[in-house]
Amino acid sequence: MADSADVPTPVEPPSTPRQKLRFIGPGIVVAASGVGAGDFIMAALAGAGFGWSLLWAIVAGAGIKLVLSEGIGRWFLVTGQSFLRGWHSLGSWATVYFGLYLVFFAIIYGAAEPAISALVLTAMFPGTSFAMWAILTALAGFLLVRFGRYALVEKAMTVFIGIMFVTVVGSAAIILANLGDVPYGLAPSIPDGSFSRILAIIGGVGGTISLTCYSYWIAAKGWAGKKWLGTMRVDITTAYTLTGIFAVAVLIIAAELLFGTGVTISGNQGLVELADAYGQRFGNTARWLLLIGVWSAVFTSIIGPWHGCSYLFADFVRIVRHRKADLDGVAPASDKDTAFRGYLALMTFPPMLLLLFDAPIMMVLIYGISGAIFMPLLSVGLLVLLNSRRLSPEHRNGVVSNVLLCSIVVLFVYLGATELMETLST
C-alpha cells in the first residue's frame, strides 16, 4: 500500500483502551479528509434552510461512514489487500467504473475544495482575490503532499482538526449558551425540497471515495494483521465521533444565525454573511476564530484526498497493468510512482480552469451528490467482499453489519428515487 520507506517499524498493538487512543491517526486522516467543504457547506445550508430538522442526516452520515470505514479497515487487516484490489476481484466493470470515477472526482473535487478555501479566506481578508486564494491553497496542498510523507500528513491533519474542533465547536457552544427564540423543528423529518440536501449531507460527512484510502493510511502507520483490529476500531470510532460533533456544531451555528432570516448561503458572499452575522452578535475576535476553524477544516480535506486518492490512482494503474498476473505478487503502490504524482497534478492544475465559472457552491453540491451515488456501490462491494470465503468466518460480517450495509443501500435508493419522482412531477 504505502512506500516501504514510509512505514514505521512494526510494534505490538496496544492492549488497553487508553493505549489504543495513543495510536489513533489513520482514522483522523480519513475522517478529516472529507470534513471540509462537504460538511461545512452542506450542514450550513441545512441549518439555514431547515433549522435543526436535518440534524438526523448529519448523525446518519457520520454513522454510515463509520460502518464503511470499519469494513475497509477490517478487509485490509485480515487479507492484507487494499480495498481497491478486492474491488477489482468483483469484475472488470468494477475496475473501469472506479477508474472513471477517480478522474471525475479529481476534476470536480480539485475545483470545489480550493474554491471553498478561497471563500473562507476572502471572508477573513475582504477585498482580496478569490481566484488568488483558490490557486494558492491548491498549490499549498500540492507541495505538502508532493514533498511530504505520510507522517507529515498525519501530523498536519491532527493539528488542523484540533484547531477546527476547538474553534467551531466552541463557537457552537457560545451559540447554545445564547439561544434566541427561533422556532426550531427538532424532530427528525424530511422537509419539502430537502432531498438533494440530505443526499449531499450524507455524501459529504467524512468523505466518500476518500474512505477507500483508509487501508493505505493504515499500512503507512505500520498496522498489519488481525491483531490490529481492536486498535483500528478505536481509531475509526474516535475519528467519526469528532467528525459528527463538528458537523452538528456547524448546523447549530447556521440554524441560529440564518434560519428564518431570509439570508441564504449562495455565491461567494455566503460565508462572509455567515461570519458577519456571528461577528455582529459576539464580536470580531469570535468571527475570526470561527473562520480560522472553518479554514482548518477545509484545508484538511485538501491534504487528505490529495494524498490518499493519489495512492488510489497509483494502485489502480498497477492493477490494470498486471490484470493477468497474480496481484499478490505485485508491489504495493508508492508515492514515488509516476501515477501517484500524475494524479496529484491532475487534482491540482486542470481544476483551476473551473474557477472561471465562479460557482463554488454548485461545485460542492455536485461533489456531494456524486458522493452519495458512490456510497451504495461501495456498500454493495463491501457486502460481497466481507461475506466472502476470503475471510475466515470469525472476521466475516455478522448480522448487524449486513443489516447496516443493506440499510445504507436502501436509504440511498429511496432518497434518490423520491427526488427523481419529485423532479419529474414539477
C-alpha positions, 0 to 999 in steps of 0.5 A: 500500500504505502512506500516501504520507506514510509512505514514505521517499524512494526510494534505490538498493538496496544492492549488497553483502551487508553493505549489504543487512543495513543495510536489513533491517526489513520482514522483522523486522516480519513475522517478529516479528509472529507470534513471540509467543504462537504460538511461545512457547506452542506450542514450550513445550508441545512441549518439555514434552510431547515433549522435543526430538522436535518440534524438526523442526516448529519448523525446518519452520515457520520454513522454510515461512514463509520460502518464503511470505514470499519469494513475497509479497515477490517478487509485490509487487516485480515487479507492484507489487500487494499480495498481497491484490489478486492474491488477489482476481484468483483469484475472488470466493470468494477475496475473501469467504473472506479477508474472513471470515477477517480478522474471525475472526482479529481476534476470536480473535487480539485475545483470545489475544495480550493474554491471553498478555501478561497471563500473562507479566506476572502471572508477573513481578508475582504477585498482580496482575490478569490481566484488568488486564494483558490490557486494558492491553497491548491498549490499549498496542498500540492507541495505538502503532499508532493514533498511530504510523507505520510507522517507529515500528513498525519501530523498536519491533519491532527493539528488542523482538526484540533484547531477546527474542533476547538474553534467551531465547536466552541463557537457552537457552544457560545451559540447554545449558551445564547439561544434566541427564540427561533422556532426550531423543528427538532424532530427528525423529518424530511422537509419539502425540497430537502432531498438533494440536501440530505443526499449531499449531507450524507455524501459529504460527512467524512468523505466518500471515495476518500474512505477507500484510502483508509487501508493505505493510511493504515499500512503507512502507520505500520498496522498489519494483521488481525491483531490490529483490529481492536486498535483500528476500531478505536481509531475509526470510532474516535475519528467519526465521533469528532467528525459528527460533533463538528458537523452538528456544531456547524448546523447549530451555528447556521440554524441560529444565525440564518434560519428564518432570516431570509439570508441564504448561503449562495455565491461567494458572499455566503460565508462572509454573511455567515461570519458577519452575522456571528461577528455582529452578535459576539464580536470580531475576535469570535468571527475570526476564530470561527473562520480560522476553524472553518479554514482548518477544516477545509484545508484538511480535506485538501491534504487528505484526498490529495494524498490518499486518492493519489495512492488510489490512482497509483494502485489502480494503474498497477492493477490494470497493468498486471490484470493477468498476473497474480496481484499478490505478487505485485508491489504495493503502490508508492508515492514515488510512482509516476501515477501517484504524482500524475494524479496529484497534478491532475487534482491540482492544475486542470481544476483551476480552469473551473474557477472561471465559472465562479460557482463554488457552491454548485461545485460542492453540491455536485461533489456531494451528490456524486458522493452519495451515488458512490456510497451504495456501490461501495456498500454493495462491494463491501457486502460481497467482499466481507461475506466472502470465503476470503475471510475466515468466518470469525472476521466475516460480517455478522448480522448487524453489519449486513443489516447496516450495509443493506440499510445504507443501500436502501436509504440511498435508493429511496432518497434518490428515487423520491427526488427523481419522482419529485423532479419529474412531477414539477 
